[in-house]
Amino acid sequence: VRLVESGGGLVQAGGSLRLSCAASGFVYGDNIMGWFRQAPGKEREGVACISPDGMIAYTDSVKGRFTISSDNAENIAYLQMRDLKPEDTGVYYCLSGGLQGQGTQVTVSS
């Protein structure tokens, strides 16, 4: 039972990345799924979450730029990130069903 993130990388400001979080051993559709991030020297911050019935919430700093989605048939969740800014830099984690992935690094250069 685990979550595995992928899709991070280095991108210039204004660029885009799509993070994926693949679940094995449980069903996304039964759990709230969230993306968090942690920048160096900062507290972990909730970025976006999606509930089993499709309710979505974003932290203010990413509204209009990030989109969370979940493909329950494939048991994969996504975080589409557009118009990235240097302050979006950090390690991004997905959490669901009491599990956390290993994280994927996102670095946005100015």
Stockholm file with secondary structure:
# STOCKHOLM 1.0

chainA/1-110         VRLVESGGGLVQAGGSLRLSCAASGFVYGDNIMGWFRQAPGKEREGVACISPDGMIAYTDSVKGRFTISSDNAENIAYLQMRDLKPEDTGVYYCLSGGLQGQGTQVTVSS
#=GR chainA/1-110 SS CEEEEECCEEEETTCCEEEEEEEESSCGGGSCEEEEEECTTSCCEEEEEECTTCCEEECGGGTTTEEEEEETTTTEEEEEECSCCGGGCEEEEEEETTEECCCEEEEEEC
#=GC SS_cons         CEEEEECCEEEETTCCEEEEEEEESSCGGGSCEEEEEECTTSCCEEEEEECTTCCEEECGGGTTTEEEEEETTTTEEEEEECSCCGGGCEEEEEEETTEECCCEEEEEEC
//
